[in-house]
Amino acid sequence: LGINRSVATVFGSGNGNLSAVQQGSNTIVYVENGIPGLQTGENILATLTNFAVRNFTAADVVFF
């Protein structure tokens, strides 16, 4: 997944980091607001359909 550096620069759980969470059979990739987990109002960047979050790591992200 390619992410522009103006959106996020690191994969993690801190405020402004790129993060991912399982929702049903999909993985939601979003920008963390500093409160752990996907909250209302966070910026969702991608929905990976039928993809387990455990398979999505920082190695799957390219910041450009």
VEXDREN-2710 file (C-alpha; in Angstrom, 1 decimal):
% VEXDREN-2710
k/r/px/py/pz
1/LEU/0.0/0.0/0.0
2/GLY/1.5/3.3/-1.0
3/ILE/1.0/6.3/1.3
4/ASN/2.0/9.8/0.7
5/ARG/4.2/11.2/3.4
6/SER/1.9/14.2/3.9
7/VAL/-0.8/11.7/5.2
8/ALA/1.4/9.6/7.5
9/THR/5.1/8.7/7.8
10/VAL/5.2/5.6/10.1
11/PHE/3.1/2.5/10.8
12/GLY/2.2/2.3/14.5
13/SER/-0.3/3.2/17.2
14/GLY/0.7/6.8/18.0
15/ASN/-1.2/9.9/17.0
16/GLY/-0.8/10.5/13.2
17/ASN/0.5/7.0/12.6
18/LEU/-0.9/4.7/10.0
19/SER/-2.7/1.8/11.6
20/ALA/-4.9/-1.1/10.7
21/VAL/-7.8/-3.0/12.3
22/GLN/-9.9/-6.0/11.5
23/GLN/-13.6/-5.3/10.7
24/GLY/-15.4/-8.5/9.8
25/SER/-13.5/-10.2/7.0
26/ASN/-11.9/-6.9/6.0
27/THR/-8.9/-4.8/7.1
28/ILE/-9.4/-1.1/7.5
29/VAL/-6.2/1.1/7.1
30/TYR/-6.5/4.5/8.8
31/VAL/-4.6/7.4/10.4
32/GLU/-4.6/7.0/14.2
33/ASN/-5.9/9.9/16.2
34/GLY/-4.0/8.8/19.4
35/ILE/-6.9/6.9/20.9
36/PRO/-6.2/3.2/20.4
37/GLY/-8.5/1.6/17.8
38/LEU/-10.6/2.9/15.0
39/GLN/-12.8/5.8/16.2
40/THR/-15.5/7.9/14.6
41/GLY/-13.9/10.7/12.5
42/GLU/-10.6/9.0/11.8
43/ASN/-9.3/9.2/8.2
44/ILE/-9.8/5.8/6.6
45/LEU/-7.4/5.4/3.7
46/ALA/-8.2/1.9/2.5
47/THR/-10.4/-1.1/3.0
48/LEU/-8.7/-4.4/2.2
49/THR/-11.5/-6.8/1.3
50/ASN/-11.3/-10.3/2.6
51/PHE/-7.8/-9.6/4.1
52/ALA/-6.8/-10.5/7.6
53/VAL/-5.2/-7.6/9.6
54/ARG/-2.6/-10.1/11.0
55/ASN/-1.2/-10.3/7.5
56/PHE/-0.8/-6.5/7.2
57/THR/2.4/-5.1/8.6
58/ALA/4.7/-2.1/8.2
59/ALA/6.4/-4.2/5.4
60/ASP/3.3/-3.8/3.3
61/VAL/3.5/0.0/3.4
62/VAL/5.6/2.3/1.2
63/PHE/5.8/5.9/2.2
64/PHE/6.6/8.2/-0.7
END
